Amino acid sequence: MEKFREVLNLHLKHRNALGFSLVTLLTAGGERIFSTAVFQCPCSAAWNLPYGLVFLLVPALALFLLGYVLSARTWRLLTGCRAGGGAGLRGALVCAQISATAAVAPLTWVAVALLGGAFYECAASGSEVLARSLCLGRDPRCAAQLPLVPCQQAQEPDVKQLQKELQKELTAHSQVLGWVLIAVVILLLLIFTSITRCLSPVSYLQLKFWKIYLQQEQQSLKSQATEHATQLAKENVKCFFECSHPQEYNTPSIEDWEQISSLYTFNPKEPYYSTLHKYVNKKQKNQSNTSSEEDAMVPVLGFVDSSDMNCTTDL
């Protein structure tokens, strides 16, 4: 039991990193399956380029959109957006942060595909622009043989050797692009993380405490919501069958739910840990819960909006 608890605690502490690692592994595995079992380059001058680009980019686009769908912040931003809760610069900043998170899987797909080389070889072999540069100073049959390179079906020894040379060069181009993409992504991630942490309005240990608080708040909210919904449902069912009047239950109003579902903004004068924390304190002081001019979206505090009742915040 102690071992299981240790494993569970490890998962909770590194949930975000483990999640990204799992997404990366699944994406890389999916790309390998596609490239070996599904992908069949037509070896046609007319079809190689669109066919290769479709396999390289369309799955990446699908994974990017799926990242939006699976993000809790997406639905927090869009639900009730007609009321103006996510409009303006704050909504745009949240969209940018969601996009950065959603880009993990598609970038992994493109990078692994480029390192494998199959999709790029097929697409590049159908490009007239690349054909002119690749065939410069080579055999006159180079341009005609280039679209056939991915299939490697030549019978003549000299043509077969030419196709092998072209394939090696295309593979080298693809793998270099793959490593450049990986290096650029890691560099940008390092720069972005360093800047957001440097501009953080709170200290490292307070961030740790903040995440612990959010985890406990969401667990308590889910527990209380489940208990309240269960009691309300039982009372309504009981009254239906007994034809009696229901007891009065104090349930938050639509406005109350809207207040705690809005995007989180940070105010250094009133550093609340969540929209629920802000709502409870503002209501106690009979103050408005609307954002003031001093409220701002802080990138390093994006995890506040990412948490919901169906997940726990990573530590």
MODELLER restraints for C-alpha pairs under 7 A, 6 or more apart:
rsr = mdl.restraints
at = mdl.atoms
rsr.add(forms.Gaussian(group=physical.xy_distance, feature=features.Distance(at['CA:12:A'], at['CA:314:A']), mean=5.76, stdev=0.5))
rsr.add(forms.Gaussian(group=physical.xy_distance, feature=features.Distance(at['CA:12:A'], at['CA:315:A']), mean=6.75, stdev=0.5))
rsr.add(forms.Gaussian(group=physical.xy_distance, feature=features.Distance(at['CA:13:A'], at['CA:314:A']), mean=5.47, stdev=0.5))
rsr.add(forms.Gaussian(group=physical.xy_distance, feature=features.Distance(at['CA:13:A'], at['CA:315:A']), mean=4.50, stdev=0.5))
rsr.add(forms.Gaussian(group=physical.xy_distance, feature=features.Distance(at['CA:14:A'], at['CA:314:A']), mean=6.13, stdev=0.5))
rsr.add(forms.Gaussian(group=physical.xy_distance, feature=features.Distance(at['CA:14:A'], at['CA:315:A']), mean=6.55, stdev=0.5))
rsr.add(forms.Gaussian(group=physical.xy_distance, feature=features.Distance(at['CA:15:A'], at['CA:314:A']), mean=5.24, stdev=0.5))
rsr.add(forms.Gaussian(group=physical.xy_distance, feature=features.Distance(at['CA:16:A'], at['CA:314:A']), mean=5.89, stdev=0.5))
rsr.add(forms.Gaussian(group=physical.xy_distance, feature=features.Distance(at['CA:23:A'], at['CA:105:A']), mean=6.35, stdev=0.5))
rsr.add(forms.Gaussian(group=physical.xy_distance, feature=features.Distance(at['CA:24:A'], at['CA:105:A']), mean=6.13, stdev=0.5))
rsr.add(forms.Gaussian(group=physical.xy_distance, feature=features.Distance(at['CA:24:A'], at['CA:108:A']), mean=6.18, stdev=0.5))
rsr.add(forms.Gaussian(group=physical.xy_distance, feature=features.Distance(at['CA:27:A'], at['CA:105:A']), mean=6.28, stdev=0.5))
rsr.add(forms.Gaussian(group=physical.xy_distance, feature=features.Distance(at['CA:27:A'], at['CA:108:A']), mean=6.65, stdev=0.5))
rsr.add(forms.Gaussian(group=physical.xy_distance, feature=features.Distance(at['CA:27:A'], at['CA:109:A']), mean=5.91, stdev=0.5))
rsr.add(forms.Gaussian(group=physical.xy_distance, feature=features.Distance(at['CA:28:A'], at['CA:108:A']), mean=6.75, stdev=0.5))
rsr.add(forms.Gaussian(group=physical.xy_distance, feature=features.Distance(at['CA:28:A'], at['CA:109:A']), mean=6.16, stdev=0.5))
rsr.add(forms.Gaussian(group=physical.xy_distance, feature=features.Distance(at['CA:28:A'], at['CA:112:A']), mean=6.13, stdev=0.5))
rsr.add(forms.Gaussian(group=physical.xy_distance, feature=features.Distance(at['CA:31:A'], at['CA:109:A']), mean=6.33, stdev=0.5))
rsr.add(forms.Gaussian(group=physical.xy_distance, feature=features.Distance(at['CA:31:A'], at['CA:113:A']), mean=6.59, stdev=0.5))
rsr.add(forms.Gaussian(group=physical.xy_distance, feature=features.Distance(at['CA:35:A'], at['CA:118:A']), mean=6.80, stdev=0.5))
rsr.add(forms.Gaussian(group=physical.xy_distance, feature=features.Distance(at['CA:41:A'], at['CA:48:A']), mean=6.53, stdev=0.5))
rsr.add(forms.Gaussian(group=physical.xy_distance, feature=features.Distance(at['CA:41:A'], at['CA:122:A']), mean=5.95, stdev=0.5))
rsr.add(forms.Gaussian(group=physical.xy_distance, feature=features.Distance(at['CA:41:A'], at['CA:150:A']), mean=6.76, stdev=0.5))
rsr.add(forms.Gaussian(group=physical.xy_distance, feature=features.Distance(at['CA:42:A'], at['CA:48:A']), mean=6.19, stdev=0.5))
rsr.add(forms.Gaussian(group=physical.xy_distance, feature=features.Distance(at['CA:43:A'], at['CA:147:A']), mean=5.24, stdev=0.5))
rsr.add(forms.Gaussian(group=physical.xy_distance, feature=features.Distance(at['CA:43:A'], at['CA:148:A']), mean=4.87, stdev=0.5))
rsr.add(forms.Gaussian(group=physical.xy_distance, feature=features.Distance(at['CA:43:A'], at['CA:150:A']), mean=6.53, stdev=0.5))
rsr.add(forms.Gaussian(group=physical.xy_distance, feature=features.Distance(at['CA:43:A'], at['CA:151:A']), mean=6.39, stdev=0.5))
rsr.add(forms.Gaussian(group=physical.xy_distance, feature=features.Distance(at['CA:44:A'], at['CA:147:A']), mean=5.64, stdev=0.5))
rsr.add(forms.Gaussian(group=physical.xy_distance, feature=features.Distance(at['CA:44:A'], at['CA:148:A']), mean=6.96, stdev=0.5))
rsr.add(forms.Gaussian(group=physical.xy_distance, feature=features.Distance(at['CA:45:A'], at['CA:126:A']), mean=4.99, stdev=0.5))
rsr.add(forms.Gaussian(group=physical.xy_distance, feature=features.Distance(at['CA:45:A'], at['CA:147:A']), mean=5.29, stdev=0.5))
rsr.add(forms.Gaussian(group=physical.xy_distance, feature=features.Distance(at['CA:46:A'], at['CA:126:A']), mean=6.77, stdev=0.5))
rsr.add(forms.Gaussian(group=physical.xy_distance, feature=features.Distance(at['CA:48:A'], at['CA:122:A']), mean=5.35, stdev=0.5))
rsr.add(forms.Gaussian(group=physical.xy_distance, feature=features.Distance(at['CA:48:A'], at['CA:123:A']), mean=5.14, stdev=0.5))
rsr.add(forms.Gaussian(group=physical.xy_distance, feature=features.Distance(at['CA:48:A'], at['CA:125:A']), mean=6.63, stdev=0.5))
rsr.add(forms.Gaussian(group=physical.xy_distance, feature=features.Distance(at['CA:48:A'], at['CA:126:A']), mean=4.77, stdev=0.5))
rsr.add(forms.Gaussian(group=physical.xy_distance, feature=features.Distance(at['CA:48:A'], at['CA:147:A']), mean=6.96, stdev=0.5))
rsr.add(forms.Gaussian(group=physical.xy_distance, feature=features.Distance(at['CA:49:A'], at['CA:122:A']), mean=6.57, stdev=0.5))
rsr.add(forms.Gaussian(group=physical.xy_distance, feature=features.Distance(at['CA:49:A'], at['CA:123:A']), mean=3.82, stdev=0.5))
rsr.add(forms.Gaussian(group=physical.xy_distance, feature=features.Distance(at['CA:49:A'], at['CA:124:A']), mean=6.31, stdev=0.5))
rsr.add(forms.Gaussian(group=physical.xy_distance, feature=features.Distance(at['CA:49:A'], at['CA:126:A']), mean=4.72, stdev=0.5))
rsr.add(forms.Gaussian(group=physical.xy_distance, feature=features.Distance(at['CA:49:A'], at['CA:127:A']), mean=6.10, stdev=0.5))
rsr.add(forms.Gaussian(group=physical.xy_distance, feature=features.Distance(at['CA:50:A'], at['CA:123:A']), mean=6.69, stdev=0.5))
rsr.add(forms.Gaussian(group=physical.xy_distance, feature=features.Distance(at['CA:51:A'], at['CA:123:A']), mean=6.75, stdev=0.5))
rsr.add(forms.Gaussian(group=physical.xy_distance, feature=features.Distance(at['CA:52:A'], at['CA:119:A']), mean=4.89, stdev=0.5))
rsr.add(forms.Gaussian(group=physical.xy_distance, feature=features.Distance(at['CA:52:A'], at['CA:120:A']), mean=6.35, stdev=0.5))
rsr.add(forms.Gaussian(group=physical.xy_distance, feature=features.Distance(at['CA:52:A'], at['CA:122:A']), mean=5.25, stdev=0.5))
rsr.add(forms.Gaussian(group=physical.xy_distance, feature=features.Distance(at['CA:52:A'], at['CA:123:A']), mean=4.27, stdev=0.5))
rsr.add(forms.Gaussian(group=physical.xy_distance, feature=features.Distance(at['CA:53:A'], at['CA:123:A']), mean=5.94, stdev=0.5))
rsr.add(forms.Gaussian(group=physical.xy_distance, feature=features.Distance(at['CA:55:A'], at['CA:119:A']), mean=6.59, stdev=0.5))
rsr.add(forms.Gaussian(group=physical.xy_distance, feature=features.Distance(at['CA:56:A'], at['CA:110:A']), mean=6.33, stdev=0.5))
rsr.add(forms.Gaussian(group=physical.xy_distance, feature=features.Distance(at['CA:56:A'], at['CA:113:A']), mean=6.85, stdev=0.5))
rsr.add(forms.Gaussian(group=physical.xy_distance, feature=features.Distance(at['CA:56:A'], at['CA:119:A']), mean=6.00, stdev=0.5))
rsr.add(forms.Gaussian(group=physical.xy_distance, feature=features.Distance(at['CA:60:A'], at['CA:106:A']), mean=4.10, stdev=0.5))
rsr.add(forms.Gaussian(group=physical.xy_distance, feature=features.Distance(at['CA:60:A'], at['CA:109:A']), mean=6.14, stdev=0.5))
rsr.add(forms.Gaussian(group=physical.xy_distance, feature=features.Distance(at['CA:60:A'], at['CA:110:A']), mean=6.79, stdev=0.5))
rsr.add(forms.Gaussian(group=physical.xy_distance, feature=features.Distance(at['CA:61:A'], at['CA:106:A']), mean=6.64, stdev=0.5))
rsr.add(forms.Gaussian(group=physical.xy_distance, feature=features.Distance(at['CA:63:A'], at['CA:105:A']), mean=6.07, stdev=0.5))
rsr.add(forms.Gaussian(group=physical.xy_distance, feature=features.Distance(at['CA:63:A'], at['CA:106:A']), mean=5.53, stdev=0.5))
rsr.add(forms.Gaussian(group=physical.xy_distance, feature=features.Distance(at['CA:64:A'], at['CA:102:A']), mean=5.35, stdev=0.5))
rsr.add(forms.Gaussian(group=physical.xy_distance, feature=features.Distance(at['CA:64:A'], at['CA:103:A']), mean=5.67, stdev=0.5))
rsr.add(forms.Gaussian(group=physical.xy_distance, feature=features.Distance(at['CA:64:A'], at['CA:105:A']), mean=6.84, stdev=0.5))
rsr.add(forms.Gaussian(group=physical.xy_distance, feature=features.Distance(at['CA:64:A'], at['CA:106:A']), mean=5.72, stdev=0.5))
rsr.add(forms.Gaussian(group=physical.xy_distance, feature=features.Distance(at['CA:67:A'], at['CA:102:A']), mean=4.29, stdev=0.5))
rsr.add(forms.Gaussian(group=physical.xy_distance, feature=features.Distance(at['CA:68:A'], at['CA:74:A']), mean=6.21, stdev=0.5))
rsr.add(forms.Gaussian(group=physical.xy_distance, feature=features.Distance(at['CA:68:A'], at['CA:98:A']), mean=6.81, stdev=0.5))
rsr.add(forms.Gaussian(group=physical.xy_distance, feature=features.Distance(at['CA:68:A'], at['CA:102:A']), mean=6.04, stdev=0.5))
rsr.add(forms.Gaussian(group=physical.xy_distance, feature=features.Distance(at['CA:72:A'], at['CA:306:A']), mean=5.55, stdev=0.5))
rsr.add(forms.Gaussian(group=physical.xy_distance, feature=features.Distance(at['CA:73:A'], at['CA:305:A']), mean=5.76, stdev=0.5))
rsr.add(forms.Gaussian(group=physical.xy_distance, feature=features.Distance(at['CA:73:A'], at['CA:306:A']), mean=5.23, stdev=0.5))
rsr.add(forms.Gaussian(group=physical.xy_distance, feature=features.Distance(at['CA:76:A'], at['CA:261:A']), mean=6.63, stdev=0.5))
rsr.add(forms.Gaussian(group=physical.xy_distance, feature=features.Distance(at['CA:77:A'], at['CA:86:A']), mean=5.44, stdev=0.5))
rsr.add(forms.Gaussian(group=physical.xy_distance, feature=features.Distance(at['CA:77:A'], at['CA:263:A']), mean=6.94, stdev=0.5))
rsr.add(forms.Gaussian(group=physical.xy_distance, feature=features.Distance(at['CA:85:A'], at['CA:262:A']), mean=6.10, stdev=0.5))
rsr.add(forms.Gaussian(group=physical.xy_distance, feature=features.Distance(at['CA:86:A'], at['CA:263:A']), mean=6.82, stdev=0.5))
rsr.add(forms.Gaussian(group=physical.xy_distance, feature=features.Distance(at['CA:90:A'], at['CA:297:A']), mean=6.21, stdev=0.5))
rsr.add(forms.Gaussian(group=physical.xy_distance, feature=features.Distance(at['CA:111:A'], at['CA:178:A']), mean=4.82, stdev=0.5))
rsr.add(forms.Gaussian(group=physical.xy_distance, feature=features.Distance(at['CA:111:A'], at['CA:181:A']), mean=6.53, stdev=0.5))
rsr.add(forms.Gaussian(group=physical.xy_distance, feature=features.Distance(at['CA:111:A'], at['CA:182:A']), mean=6.58, stdev=0.5))
rsr.add(forms.Gaussian(group=physical.xy_distance, feature=features.Distance(at['CA:113:A'], at['CA:119:A']), mean=6.59, stdev=0.5))
rsr.add(forms.Gaussian(group=physical.xy_distance, feature=features.Distance(at['CA:114:A'], at['CA:120:A']), mean=6.41, stdev=0.5))
rsr.add(forms.Gaussian(group=physical.xy_distance, feature=features.Distance(at['CA:114:A'], at['CA:174:A']), mean=4.99, stdev=0.5))
rsr.add(forms.Gaussian(group=physical.xy_distance, feature=features.Distance(at['CA:114:A'], at['CA:175:A']), mean=5.55, stdev=0.5))
rsr.add(forms.Gaussian(group=physical.xy_distance, feature=features.Distance(at['CA:114:A'], at['CA:177:A']), mean=6.70, stdev=0.5))
rsr.add(forms.Gaussian(group=physical.xy_distance, feature=features.Distance(at['CA:114:A'], at['CA:178:A']), mean=4.83, stdev=0.5))
rsr.add(forms.Gaussian(group=physical.xy_distance, feature=features.Distance(at['CA:115:A'], at['CA:174:A']), mean=6.28, stdev=0.5))
rsr.add(forms.Gaussian(group=physical.xy_distance, feature=features.Distance(at['CA:115:A'], at['CA:175:A']), mean=4.43, stdev=0.5))
rsr.add(forms.Gaussian(group=physical.xy_distance, feature=features.Distance(at['CA:115:A'], at['CA:178:A']), mean=5.30, stdev=0.5))
rsr.add(forms.Gaussian(group=physical.xy_distance, feature=features.Distance(at['CA:117:A'], at['CA:171:A']), mean=5.32, stdev=0.5))
rsr.add(forms.Gaussian(group=physical.xy_distance, feature=features.Distance(at['CA:117:A'], at['CA:174:A']), mean=5.37, stdev=0.5))
rsr.add(forms.Gaussian(group=physical.xy_distance, feature=features.Distance(at['CA:117:A'], at['CA:175:A']), mean=6.53, stdev=0.5))
rsr.add(forms.Gaussian(group=physical.xy_distance, feature=features.Distance(at['CA:120:A'], at['CA:174:A']), mean=6.02, stdev=0.5))
rsr.add(forms.Gaussian(group=physical.xy_distance, feature=features.Distance(at['CA:121:A'], at['CA:150:A']), mean=6.52, stdev=0.5))
rsr.add(forms.Gaussian(group=physical.xy_distance, feature=features.Distance(at['CA:121:A'], at['CA:170:A']), mean=5.62, stdev=0.5))
rsr.add(forms.Gaussian(group=physical.xy_distance, feature=features.Distance(at['CA:121:A'], at['CA:171:A']), mean=6.55, stdev=0.5))
rsr.add(forms.Gaussian(group=physical.xy_distance, feature=features.Distance(at['CA:122:A'], at['CA:150:A']), mean=6.03, stdev=0.5))
rsr.add(forms.Gaussian(group=physical.xy_distance, feature=features.Distance(at['CA:124:A'], at['CA:130:A']), mean=6.59, stdev=0.5))
rsr.add(forms.Gaussian(group=physical.xy_distance, feature=features.Distance(at['CA:125:A'], at['CA:146:A']), mean=5.43, stdev=0.5))
rsr.add(forms.Gaussian(group=physical.xy_distance, feature=features.Distance(at['CA:125:A'], at['CA:147:A']), mean=4.84, stdev=0.5))
rsr.add(forms.Gaussian(group=physical.xy_distance, feature=features.Distance(at['CA:126:A'], at['CA:147:A']), mean=5.47, stdev=0.5))
rsr.add(forms.Gaussian(group=physical.xy_distance, feature=features.Distance(at['CA:131:A'], at['CA:143:A']), mean=6.03, stdev=0.5))
rsr.add(forms.Gaussian(group=physical.xy_distance, feature=features.Distance(at['CA:135:A'], at['CA:142:A']), mean=5.65, stdev=0.5))
rsr.add(forms.Gaussian(group=physical.xy_distance, feature=features.Distance(at['CA:135:A'], at['CA:143:A']), mean=6.34, stdev=0.5))
rsr.add(forms.Gaussian(group=physical.xy_distance, feature=features.Distance(at['CA:145:A'], at['CA:163:A']), mean=6.99, stdev=0.5))
rsr.add(forms.Gaussian(group=physical.xy_distance, feature=features.Distance(at['CA:149:A'], at['CA:163:A']), mean=5.24, stdev=0.5))
rsr.add(forms.Gaussian(group=physical.xy_distance, feature=features.Distance(at['CA:149:A'], at['CA:167:A']), mean=6.12, stdev=0.5))
rsr.add(forms.Gaussian(group=physical.xy_distance, feature=features.Distance(at['CA:152:A'], at['CA:163:A']), mean=6.72, stdev=0.5))
rsr.add(forms.Gaussian(group=physical.xy_distance, feature=features.Distance(at['CA:154:A'], at['CA:160:A']), mean=5.18, stdev=0.5))
rsr.add(forms.Gaussian(group=physical.xy_distance, feature=features.Distance(at['CA:196:A'], at['CA:299:A']), mean=6.20, stdev=0.5))
rsr.add(forms.Gaussian(group=physical.xy_distance, feature=features.Distance(at['CA:196:A'], at['CA:300:A']), mean=5.54, stdev=0.5))
rsr.add(forms.Gaussian(group=physical.xy_distance, feature=features.Distance(at['CA:197:A'], at['CA:300:A']), mean=6.33, stdev=0.5))
rsr.add(forms.Gaussian(group=physical.xy_distance, feature=features.Distance(at['CA:200:A'], at['CA:300:A']), mean=6.20, stdev=0.5))
rsr.add(forms.Gaussian(group=physical.xy_distance, feature=features.Distance(at['CA:208:A'], at['CA:315:A']), mean=6.37, stdev=0.5))
rsr.add(forms.Gaussian(group=physical.xy_distance, feature=features.Distance(at['CA:210:A'], at['CA:273:A']), mean=6.47, stdev=0.5))
rsr.add(forms.Gaussian(group=physical.xy_distance, feature=features.Distance(at['CA:211:A'], at['CA:313:A']), mean=6.12, stdev=0.5))
rsr.add(forms.Gaussian(group=physical.xy_distance, feature=features.Distance(at['CA:211:A'], at['CA:314:A']), mean=6.90, stdev=0.5))
rsr.add(forms.Gaussian(group=physical.xy_distance, feature=features.Distance(at['CA:211:A'], at['CA:315:A']), mean=5.91, stdev=0.5))
rsr.add(forms.Gaussian(group=physical.xy_distance, feature=features.Distance(at['CA:212:A'], at['CA:315:A']), mean=6.76, stdev=0.5))
rsr.add(forms.Gaussian(group=physical.xy_distance, feature=features.Distance(at['CA:214:A'], at['CA:313:A']), mean=6.57, stdev=0.5))
rsr.add(forms.Gaussian(group=physical.xy_distance, feature=features.Distance(at['CA:215:A'], at['CA:312:A']), mean=5.20, stdev=0.5))
rsr.add(forms.Gaussian(group=physical.xy_distance, feature=features.Distance(at['CA:215:A'], at['CA:313:A']), mean=5.18, stdev=0.5))
rsr.add(forms.Gaussian(group=physical.xy_distance, feature=features.Distance(at['CA:218:A'], at['CA:308:A']), mean=6.37, stdev=0.5))
rsr.add(forms.Gaussian(group=physical.xy_distance, feature=features.Distance(at['CA:218:A'], at['CA:309:A']), mean=5.31, stdev=0.5))
rsr.add(forms.Gaussian(group=physical.xy_distance, feature=features.Distance(at['CA:219:A'], at['CA:309:A']), mean=6.74, stdev=0.5))
rsr.add(forms.Gaussian(group=physical.xy_distance, feature=features.Distance(at['CA:222:A'], at['CA:309:A']), mean=5.41, stdev=0.5))
rsr.add(forms.Gaussian(group=physical.xy_distance, feature=features.Distance(at['CA:235:A'], at['CA:246:A']), mean=6.39, stdev=0.5))
rsr.add(forms.Gaussian(group=physical.xy_distance, feature=features.Distance(at['CA:236:A'], at['CA:246:A']), mean=6.44, stdev=0.5))
rsr.add(forms.Gaussian(group=physical.xy_distance, feature=features.Distance(at['CA:239:A'], at['CA:245:A']), mean=6.08, stdev=0.5))
rsr.add(forms.Gaussian(group=physical.xy_distance, feature=features.Distance(at['CA:239:A'], at['CA:246:A']), mean=5.87, stdev=0.5))
rsr.add(forms.Gaussian(group=physical.xy_distance, feature=features.Distance(at['CA:259:A'], at['CA:279:A']), mean=6.74, stdev=0.5))
rsr.add(forms.Gaussian(group=physical.xy_distance, feature=features.Distance(at['CA:260:A'], at['CA:275:A']), mean=4.89, stdev=0.5))
rsr.add(forms.Gaussian(group=physical.xy_distance, feature=features.Distance(at['CA:260:A'], at['CA:276:A']), mean=4.95, stdev=0.5))
rsr.add(forms.Gaussian(group=physical.xy_distance, feature=features.Distance(at['CA:260:A'], at['CA:279:A']), mean=6.55, stdev=0.5))
rsr.add(forms.Gaussian(group=physical.xy_distance, feature=features.Distance(at['CA:263:A'], at['CA:305:A']), mean=6.43, stdev=0.5))
rsr.add(forms.Gaussian(group=physical.xy_distance, feature=features.Distance(at['CA:264:A'], at['CA:274:A']), mean=6.61, stdev=0.5))
rsr.add(forms.Gaussian(group=physical.xy_distance, feature=features.Distance(at['CA:264:A'], at['CA:275:A']), mean=5.86, stdev=0.5))
rsr.add(forms.Gaussian(group=physical.xy_distance, feature=features.Distance(at['CA:264:A'], at['CA:304:A']), mean=6.82, stdev=0.5))
rsr.add(forms.Gaussian(group=physical.xy_distance, feature=features.Distance(at['CA:264:A'], at['CA:305:A']), mean=6.33, stdev=0.5))
rsr.add(forms.Gaussian(group=physical.xy_distance, feature=features.Distance(at['CA:265:A'], at['CA:295:A']), mean=5.45, stdev=0.5))
rsr.add(forms.Gaussian(group=physical.xy_distance, feature=features.Distance(at['CA:265:A'], at['CA:296:A']), mean=5.14, stdev=0.5))
rsr.add(forms.Gaussian(group=physical.xy_distance, feature=features.Distance(at['CA:265:A'], at['CA:297:A']), mean=5.09, stdev=0.5))
rsr.add(forms.Gaussian(group=physical.xy_distance, feature=features.Distance(at['CA:266:A'], at['CA:295:A']), mean=5.23, stdev=0.5))
rsr.add(forms.Gaussian(group=physical.xy_distance, feature=features.Distance(at['CA:266:A'], at['CA:296:A']), mean=5.28, stdev=0.5))
rsr.add(forms.Gaussian(group=physical.xy_distance, feature=features.Distance(at['CA:266:A'], at['CA:297:A']), mean=6.28, stdev=0.5))
rsr.add(forms.Gaussian(group=physical.xy_distance, feature=features.Distance(at['CA:266:A'], at['CA:298:A']), mean=6.75, stdev=0.5))
rsr.add(forms.Gaussian(group=physical.xy_distance, feature=features.Distance(at['CA:267:A'], at['CA:294:A']), mean=5.97, stdev=0.5))
rsr.add(forms.Gaussian(group=physical.xy_distance, feature=features.Distance(at['CA:267:A'], at['CA:295:A']), mean=4.69, stdev=0.5))
rsr.add(forms.Gaussian(group=physical.xy_distance, feature=features.Distance(at['CA:267:A'], at['CA:296:A']), mean=6.66, stdev=0.5))
rsr.add(forms.Gaussian(group=physical.xy_distance, feature=features.Distance(at['CA:272:A'], at['CA:278:A']), mean=5.41, stdev=0.5))
rsr.add(forms.Gaussian(group=physical.xy_distance, feature=features.Distance(at['CA:274:A'], at['CA:304:A']), mean=6.50, stdev=0.5))
rsr.add(forms.Gaussian(group=physical.xy_distance, feature=features.Distance(at['CA:279:A'], at['CA:289:A']), mean=6.10, stdev=0.5))
rsr.add(forms.Gaussian(group=physical.xy_distance, feature=features.Distance(at['CA:282:A'], at['CA:288:A']), mean=6.45, stdev=0.5))
rsr.add(forms.Gaussian(group=physical.xy_distance, feature=features.Distance(at['CA:282:A'], at['CA:289:A']), mean=6.06, stdev=0.5))
rsr.add(forms.Gaussian(group=physical.xy_distance, feature=features.Distance(at['CA:307:A'], at['CA:313:A']), mean=5.86, stdev=0.5))
